[in-house]
Amino acid sequence: MQLLRERPRLARLRPFVQMLWASVPEPEEAPRPGAREHVLPTGAMHLVFRLSGPQLRIFDGLDDAAGHSVGHALVGGARERFYVRDVSQPCASVGALLHPGVALPLLGAPEDALAGGHFALDALWGLRAGLALERLQEAPSLESRLDVFEALLLQRLGDRLHGLHPAVAQSLAPLRLGARPVRELASLSGYSHKRFIALFRGATGLAPKTYARVHRLGRVLGLAADPALGWADIAHEAGFADQSHLTREFGEIAGLSPRAWRLAAAGGAPRHVPR
């Protein structure tokens, strides 16, 4: 069972947090020894507290049999490719998807230092990470857990302001929508191409071109939810040169072919693919 909050109830959090969720296992949900999941990138950073079950275990590629544990309270940096996680044990969790430019005021580290990996939150928050986990575990319902989570985030932020560099702020939407090429946005920023890329990576954790590619994948996943649409039509609508271009890029980012993804993800969450 999962409860989604499409935007924070606390207006002060809205420049920092895109959405929040809280989940608990279904009563009939049983352990699945060896089960793993492909997690496709969103282009954003996320903060998660696992309230029950084992620590999050991440695998470094499909051939990694052992994996490594991250913790019960963790930060996932923005990624350009999929990662694999252990889903063999049901667990309750609370999490948030964060806006660009939030890492420094909320976590004390810039986005580009966290990109591409998962990190134990106690390395960033110290003892406060464990105290936050305990408060969330004590909340009696999904709704109350989200309320407590918002309060914790607000307390952590204090009076810090969310400030994106104007060159980055004006480029996010065009890149998400595939509306303008990076070179044009760099020119509009008034900075050199190299400086623009550095500013963008510092605020999002990803280079502008990579950010655009990940969000184009998101548009593909949205279009592919319609089973009547073929991949050639999806490629055209999402701005690819042709179906081969889509297939190649999909495989690079998602780690599986479009057809394999559609079969595996049918009826489930499009970015969480059973393996």
C-alpha positions as CSV (number, residue, x, y, z in Angstrom):
1,M,0.0,0.0,0.0
2,Q,1.4,3.4,-1.0
3,L,0.3,7.0,-0.3
4,L,1.5,9.6,-2.7
5,R,1.6,13.4,-1.9
6,E,2.0,15.1,-5.3
7,R,3.3,18.2,-3.6
8,P,4.2,19.1,0.0
9,R,1.4,20.4,2.2
10,L,3.8,22.9,3.7
11,A,4.2,25.7,1.2
12,R,7.7,26.5,2.5
13,L,8.8,23.0,1.2
14,R,7.5,23.3,-2.3
15,P,10.6,24.9,-3.8
16,F,12.6,22.1,-2.4
17,V,10.5,18.9,-2.7
18,Q,8.7,17.7,-5.8
19,M,6.7,14.9,-4.2
20,L,6.6,12.5,-1.2
21,W,5.5,9.0,-0.6
22,A,4.9,6.6,2.2
23,S,4.4,2.8,1.8
24,V,3.9,-0.3,3.8
25,P,3.9,-3.9,2.6
26,E,0.6,-5.6,1.8
27,P,-0.5,-8.1,4.5
28,E,-0.1,-11.0,2.1
29,E,3.3,-9.8,0.7
30,A,5.9,-12.5,1.4
31,P,9.7,-12.6,1.0
32,R,11.0,-13.4,-2.5
33,P,14.6,-14.7,-2.1
34,G,16.9,-13.3,-4.7
35,A,14.4,-10.8,-6.2
36,R,16.0,-7.7,-7.7
37,E,14.6,-4.7,-9.5
38,H,15.9,-2.4,-12.2
39,V,15.3,1.2,-11.2
40,L,15.3,3.6,-14.1
41,P,16.6,7.2,-13.5
42,T,14.3,10.2,-13.0
43,G,17.0,12.9,-13.3
44,A,16.4,13.9,-9.7
45,M,17.8,13.2,-6.3
46,H,15.7,11.3,-3.7
47,L,15.8,11.0,0.1
48,V,14.5,7.7,1.6
49,F,13.9,6.3,5.1
50,R,13.4,2.5,5.2
51,L,11.3,2.0,8.3
52,S,11.3,-1.8,8.5
53,G,13.2,-4.7,6.9
54,P,16.8,-4.8,5.9
55,Q,19.1,-2.0,4.8
56,L,18.9,-1.0,1.2
57,R,21.2,-3.2,-0.9
58,I,22.5,-1.9,-4.2
59,F,24.2,-4.0,-6.9
60,D,27.0,-2.7,-9.1
61,G,25.7,-4.0,-12.4
62,L,23.9,-7.1,-13.4
63,D,26.9,-9.4,-12.7
64,D,27.3,-8.3,-9.1
65,A,26.1,-11.2,-6.9
66,A,26.9,-9.7,-3.5
67,G,26.0,-6.0,-3.7
68,H,26.6,-3.6,-0.9
69,S,24.3,-2.2,1.9
70,V,23.7,1.5,2.2
71,G,21.6,1.9,5.3
72,H,18.1,2.6,6.4
73,A,18.3,6.3,5.9
74,L,19.8,7.3,2.6
75,V,20.2,9.7,-0.2
76,G,20.1,8.7,-3.9
77,G,21.9,11.1,-6.1
78,A,20.8,12.0,-9.7
79,R,21.7,9.2,-12.1
80,E,22.1,8.9,-15.8
81,R,21.6,5.1,-15.9
82,F,19.6,2.5,-14.1
83,Y,20.7,0.8,-10.9
84,V,19.7,-2.6,-9.5
85,R,18.4,-3.1,-5.9
86,D,17.5,-6.0,-3.7
87,V,13.7,-6.3,-3.3
88,S,13.7,-9.7,-1.7
89,Q,12.3,-8.5,1.7
90,P,9.1,-6.4,2.0
91,C,9.7,-3.1,3.8
92,A,7.9,0.1,4.9
93,S,9.4,3.4,3.7
94,V,9.0,7.1,3.4
95,G,10.7,9.2,0.7
96,A,10.8,12.4,-1.2
97,L,11.8,13.3,-4.8
98,L,13.8,16.6,-4.6
99,H,14.0,19.6,-6.9
100,P,17.4,20.6,-8.4
101,G,19.6,22.8,-6.2
102,V,18.3,21.4,-2.9
103,A,21.3,19.2,-1.9
104,L,23.4,22.0,-0.4
105,P,20.7,23.6,1.9
106,L,19.1,20.3,2.8
107,L,22.1,17.9,3.0
108,G,25.2,20.1,3.2
109,A,26.7,18.7,0.0
110,P,26.3,19.8,-3.7
111,E,24.4,17.7,-6.2
112,D,27.4,16.8,-8.3
113,A,29.1,15.3,-5.2
114,L,26.2,12.9,-4.7
115,A,25.4,12.2,-8.4
116,G,25.5,8.6,-9.5
117,G,25.4,6.9,-6.1
118,H,23.6,6.2,-2.9
119,F,24.9,7.5,0.4
120,A,24.0,6.8,4.1
121,L,22.3,9.9,5.5
122,D,24.2,9.8,8.7
123,A,27.3,10.7,6.8
124,L,25.5,14.0,6.0
125,W,23.2,14.6,8.9
126,G,25.1,12.8,11.7
127,L,23.1,11.6,14.6
128,R,20.0,13.5,13.4
129,A,19.5,10.9,10.7
130,G,18.9,8.2,13.3
131,L,16.6,10.4,15.3
132,A,14.6,11.3,12.2
133,L,14.2,7.5,11.4
134,E,12.9,6.9,14.9
135,R,10.3,9.7,14.7
136,L,9.1,8.3,11.4
137,Q,8.9,4.8,12.7
138,E,6.7,6.0,15.6
139,A,4.1,7.7,13.4
140,P,1.0,5.5,13.4
141,S,-0.3,5.9,9.8
142,L,0.9,6.7,6.2
143,E,-0.6,10.1,6.4
144,S,1.0,11.0,9.7
145,R,4.4,9.7,8.5
146,L,4.2,12.1,5.6
147,D,3.3,15.0,8.0
148,V,6.2,14.1,10.3
149,F,8.5,13.8,7.3
150,E,7.6,17.3,6.0
151,A,8.1,18.7,9.5
152,L,11.6,17.1,9.7
153,L,12.6,18.5,6.3
154,L,11.4,21.9,7.3
155,Q,13.3,21.8,10.5
156,R,16.4,20.7,8.7
157,L,16.1,23.6,6.2
158,G,15.6,26.2,8.8
159,D,15.7,29.6,7.2
160,R,17.9,28.5,4.3
161,L,16.7,29.7,0.9
162,H,16.4,27.7,-2.3
163,G,18.4,29.5,-5.0
164,L,19.2,28.2,-8.4
165,H,21.5,30.1,-10.6
166,P,19.4,32.0,-13.2
167,A,21.3,30.3,-16.1
168,V,20.2,26.9,-14.7
169,A,16.7,27.9,-13.7
170,Q,15.8,29.1,-17.2
171,S,17.2,25.9,-18.8
172,L,15.4,23.2,-16.8
173,A,12.1,23.3,-18.5
174,P,13.4,23.5,-22.1
175,L,15.7,20.5,-21.4
176,R,13.0,18.5,-19.8
177,L,10.7,19.1,-22.8
178,G,13.4,18.8,-25.4
179,A,12.5,22.2,-26.6
180,R,16.0,23.7,-27.1
181,P,19.5,22.3,-27.7
182,V,22.2,22.7,-25.1
183,R,24.3,25.0,-27.2
184,E,21.4,27.4,-27.6
185,L,20.7,27.5,-23.9
186,A,24.4,28.0,-23.2
187,S,24.4,31.0,-25.5
188,L,21.3,32.4,-23.9
189,S,22.9,32.1,-20.5
190,G,25.6,34.6,-21.4
191,Y,28.3,32.2,-20.1
192,S,30.8,30.1,-22.1
193,H,29.6,26.6,-23.0
194,K,32.1,25.1,-20.5
195,R,31.0,27.4,-17.6
196,F,27.3,26.7,-18.4
197,I,27.8,23.0,-18.2
198,A,29.6,23.3,-14.9
199,L,26.8,25.5,-13.4
200,F,24.2,23.1,-14.5
201,R,26.0,20.0,-13.2
202,G,26.6,21.6,-9.9
203,A,22.8,22.3,-9.5
204,T,21.4,19.0,-10.8
205,G,24.3,16.5,-10.6
206,L,24.0,15.9,-14.4
207,A,25.4,17.5,-17.5
208,P,22.7,19.3,-19.5
209,K,22.7,16.8,-22.3
210,T,22.4,13.9,-19.9
211,Y,19.6,15.6,-18.0
212,A,17.7,16.0,-21.3
213,R,18.3,12.4,-22.3
214,V,17.0,11.1,-19.0
215,H,13.9,13.3,-19.2
216,R,13.3,12.1,-22.8
217,L,13.3,8.6,-21.5
218,G,10.6,9.7,-19.1
219,R,8.5,10.9,-22.0
220,V,9.0,7.6,-23.7
221,L,7.8,5.7,-20.6
222,G,4.7,7.9,-20.5
223,L,3.9,7.3,-24.2
224,A,4.6,3.6,-23.9
225,A,1.9,3.3,-21.3
226,D,-0.5,3.2,-24.2
227,P,-0.2,-0.4,-25.6
228,A,-1.6,0.7,-28.9
229,L,1.4,2.9,-29.6
230,G,4.2,1.2,-31.5
231,W,7.8,2.0,-30.9
232,A,8.3,3.8,-34.2
233,D,5.4,6.2,-33.2
234,I,6.8,6.6,-29.7
235,A,10.3,7.4,-31.2
236,H,8.8,10.1,-33.4
237,E,6.7,11.7,-30.6
238,A,9.6,11.7,-28.1
239,G,12.0,13.4,-30.6
240,F,14.2,10.6,-31.7
241,A,15.6,10.4,-35.2
242,D,14.1,6.9,-35.6
243,Q,13.2,3.7,-33.8
244,S,16.8,2.5,-33.9
245,H,17.9,5.7,-32.1
246,L,15.3,5.1,-29.4
247,T,16.2,1.5,-29.0
248,R,19.9,2.3,-28.6
249,E,19.4,5.1,-26.1
250,F,16.8,3.2,-24.2
251,G,19.2,0.3,-23.7
252,E,22.0,2.6,-22.6
253,I,19.9,4.3,-19.9
254,A,17.5,1.5,-18.8
255,G,19.8,-1.6,-19.2
256,L,17.2,-3.5,-21.2
257,S,15.5,-3.2,-24.6
258,P,12.2,-1.3,-25.0
259,R,10.4,-4.6,-25.8
260,A,11.9,-6.3,-22.7
261,W,10.9,-3.3,-20.5
262,R,7.3,-3.3,-21.8
263,L,6.9,-7.0,-21.0
264,A,8.5,-6.8,-17.6
265,A,6.9,-3.5,-16.5
266,A,3.3,-4.3,-17.7
267,G,0.9,-3.3,-15.0
268,G,3.5,-2.0,-12.6
269,A,5.5,1.1,-11.9
270,P,7.3,2.1,-15.1
271,R,10.6,2.9,-13.5
272,H,10.7,-0.1,-11.2
273,V,11.1,-3.2,-13.3
274,P,11.3,-6.7,-11.8
275,R,14.3,-8.7,-12.9
